[in-house]
Amino acid sequence: PDEWRFDLNYSARSRGNRITFEALPADDKGTYCALLLMTEEDEFAQPDSDPKALRKFFDGEFQQFSPLIDDETLAFVAAKPASNLPAFRYAGPRINEGDSTVLLGDAIHTVKPYYGLGANTALEDVSELADSLESTSTLKDAVQLFSDKRAGEANALVTISRNMDRPGKLGTAAFIVPLILDGIFHQLAPALFAPSMFAMFQKEGVTFRGMQFRKRADRFVQLGILGSLFYCMFAGAKALVSLVSRKLGTHEGVVGAATVASAALVSFVKKALAKKNAAASRSTR
């Protein structure tokens, strides 16, 4: 659609995380390359699956994208067998063989096929190799210099890519939570905390090792601040309970239990009212 931006990646997940739809821009005119991520046991991962069933699935789960895909394309997708994504691996600690051979691109780092990481880092490898050849006097020195510079980058790049693709709760802890923390802390103190990983991808001159080090430092400080905050909240609540118990002449345990019970009751009442309001809203429609 004309109102959509053509320079963004679009992503959606079906209910239960059964299938993930990813659309990546192929040009600046609105042409997109899309892929479906699913388990190999899924019915739509099998060759010659039912295109009508796939259309019905898209209409129910990916309603914003279904009208953009014609029947011919969807039939082609249903007919083709699934392809496996490569494992996220890197070569190292050296990426040269002898004094005249080096590895480039996917040969030293296979990564998540989003955000342009694969193609851009392959081009970066070529650029770094050219710089190494220009800055040294012999081919042997150039090969060694390139290997020293890019082997560590390959390691950091693949580690970052793995963290973006971990499943379930581990993925939430390794990917989603850090993105949220980076967004909050960078907005509060941009001079102290770096932006999110995706924003750093766009910064010229930032290496993957540098990004990895900066994110680890940010995370250490962020967790320290959050830990201190929770400790202060706990200490404050404990002091308040102690104060109330002294005023009432009651044991601290009784006051604490009453406070927890009151909080649970308030939470239950709020949820009950929310369900009641939602039911009332549906009935008025």
N, C-alpha and C positions, 0 to 999 in steps of 0.2 A: 504493500500500500504506500501511496505517496507520502502519507503523514509519518511513516516509520523512518527512523534513521537507518542509513545504509552502511554505517561504519561500526556497528555494534554486533556482538555475538548474541544470539537469542537462544534461551534454554528453557526447557519445561520437563517436569517429571509427572508421570501418570500416578494415579493413586496406588499406594502400597509400594512405590518405587519400582514398579514392574519394568517400565521402559522409560528411558531418558531420551528426549529429542534435543539435538544440538544443531543450530544453524549458524554457519560462518560466512561472512561476506566474501564473495568471489571477485567483485569489482565495485566500482562506485556508482553503478546504475541500478542497484537493487537485486542483482543476481546472487543467489545464496547457494552454498554447498551444505547439505544437511546429512546427518547420520543418526541412526537409532542405536542406542546402547541397551542391550538386554542379555539375559542369560542364554546359554546355548541350548537349553531345554525348552525355551519359549516357542510357542507355535509359530510365531512370525519369524523366528530365526531359521526355520526349516525351509528348504527350497520348495518352490511351487506352492506356497501358502495361499490362502483364499484372499484375493484383493478386496472383495466385498466386506469380508470380516475386518480387514485392515482399515478400510475406509470407515466402517462403523466405529472401530476403536479410536481412530483419529477424531471423528465427530464428537465422541464422548469425552476423550481425554485431552486432546490438543485442538480445541475448537478455534483458537485464534490462527492456527496454522493450516488446518484442513482445507479451507477454501482456496489457499494459495497453491495447493498441489493438485495437478490435473490427474484424471483417471489413468492416463497412459503411464505417467511417472510412477504412480502408486502401484500399478500392475507390475511394472518392471521391478520395483522394490520387493514386492511380494514373491516374485518368481525367483529372484537371485538367492543363492545360498549366503549365509552369514560369513563374515570375515573376522578373524580374531585380531584384537588389538595386540601390538607387540608388548612384551614385558619391558618395564622401565629399568634399563640397565646402562651401565657406563663402563668404559675401558680405562684401565689405569693400573698402577700409578704412572705408567708411561704410555704414550700413544704413537710411538714410532717403532719401526722395525729396521734395525741397522742404522746406517748413516744417510740413507737417501729415500726412505719410505715413511710416510706419515698417514694417519687415519683422520678422516674428516666426517662431519655430519652424523648421521645415524650409526655409523660404524663405531663411534665413541660415545654417543649418548642418544638413546631412544627415549622419548618423552611423550607426555600427554599431547595428543594432536589438536590442541586448542591454543588460542591466543598467539598463533604464529611462532611458537617456540621452536618447532622443528626446523622450519625453513629459515627463520631469522638467525638461529644459532649456527646453522650450517654455513650461511653466508658470512657470519662473524668468524667462523673457523678459517674460511678462505682469506678474509681480510687480515687476520692475525698471522697466517702463514706468509702472506705477502710482506707484512711488516717485518717478520723475522728474517726473511730472505734479504730485504733491503738493509737491515741493521747489522748484519753479520758479514764476515768476509768469506766464509766457506759454507758449503752446503751442509756439512756435518754440524757446524755450530748452529745453523738456522734450524735444522731438524730438532736438535736438542732444546733450543730456546722455545720453539713452538710447543714441544711436548711438555716442557716445564710450565708454560703459561696456561695451556688449555686442559691438561689432565685434571687439575684441581677444579677448574670451571665445570668440566663434565660431571664430576662427582657432585658438586653443589647443585647443578641444574637438575640432575636426575633425582636427587633428594627432595628438592622443591616440588618436582612433578609428582613424585610418589605421595607426598603429603596432600596434594590436591585431589588424589584419587582413592584415598583410603575409605573403605565402606563403613556404614553404620556409625556407632558411637565414636569409634576411633577417628573416623573422618570428621565428625563434628568437633572433636577435641583438637585435631591436628590442622584443620582447615577453616571451619566455620567460625569457631570461637576466636581464633587469632584475627580473622578479618574484622569481626565485630569490635574486638579490643583495639585494633589499630585505628579503626574509624573513629571511635570515641576519644582515645587518648591523643590522636593527631589533631583532632578538632579542638580539644581543650588546650593542648600545648604543642603547636606545630614546630616550635623551635627545639623542643626536646625529643619528640617522638616522630619517627619517619611515617610517611603514609603507608597505605596497604601495599601488599606485594604486587598487586596489579598496577597500581600507580607507579611503583618503582620500576616495573618492566618498561615503562615509557620514558624513563629518565636516561638520557644519553650519558655514557661514561660510568654507569653503575654496573659493576661486575656481579655475577651470581654469587661468588664467594663473599663479596662485600655486602650484598643484599642479605645473605644468610647470616653473616656476623651481626649486621645491624638489627635484623629481626630477633636474633637470640638476645642481644643486649636489651632491646625494647621489651621483650617478653620478661626478662629478669626484673627489670624495673617495674613493669606493669604488675606482675605478680606480687612484688614487694609492696607496692602501694595498696593493692587490693587486700593483701594479707593484713597490713597495718590497719586498714579501714575496718575490716571484719573484726579484728581483735579489739579495736576501740569500741565498736558497736557492742560486742559481747561484754567487754568490761563495763561499759555504761549501763547495759541492761542488768548486769549482775549487781552493780552499785545501786541501781534504782530498786531492784527487788529487795536488797538488804535494807535500804532506807524505809521502804513501805512496811517490811516485816517488823522493823523496830517500832515504827509508829503504831502499828496495829497490835503489837505484842504477839505476833504469830511467827512460827518457824518459817525460814526462808523457803524450804521445800514446798510448803503449802502455798505460799504466794506465787512461787514459780509455776507450780502445777495449775493454779487458777489462771495465771496469765496465759499459759499455753492453751488451756481449755477455752478461754475467751477468744483467743486468736483463731482457733479451729472453728468455733461456733460462728464467728463473724465471716470467715471464709466460706463456710457451708451456706450461710444465709445469702451471701452475695451470689454464689453459684446457683442457688435455687431461684433467686429473683431473676437472674440472667436467663435461665431456662424458661421461666414463666413469661418474661417479656418477649423472648424469641417465639414461643408458642402463640402468644397473642398477636405478634406481628404477622405470623404465617396465616392465622385465621382471618385477619382483616384483609389479606390479599385475595 
